Amino acid sequence: MRIAYTIGFVIMAAAVGVAACGGDEGSGVDRGKRVTALTADERRDVCEWSTAELGGEGHTTQCGDTTFKVEPASECIEDSANYPASCTLTVGQLEDCTAAMAAAPCTGLASPACAPIFNCIGEE
């Protein structure tokens, strides 16, 4: 699985975010629910929230020699359906990682809040 911005699932994808612009409400999906158990509508809600939180589709952030671009929510939705069944990542953990990336665009992905995502990606 590639790592993309819309981790909403970077993401389920996650490559590093940008300035926060979303609210404090999160995606509206139960924070305790495992991402592998989300319905299609819930995946859409989480991905759309994450995309907005990271600056919106196409938003770019320059981090040294690397430019990161927020991917469309549709790519996040597609990627989010590919987590291994053994993945225990919750919506809350995903939202916390997204918030870390939004708060620190160039370093947030390396925060402890994002470790659960990499644990699932490593299971592939």
PyMOL commands that set and color helices and strands:
alter all, ss='L'
color gray80, all
select helices_A, chain A and resi 6-8+35-37+40-53+73-80+91-103+108-110+112-121
alter helices_A, ss='H'
color red, helices_A
select strands_A, chain A and resi 60-63+66-69
alter strands_A, ss='S'
color yellow, strands_A
deselect
rebuild
show_as cartoon
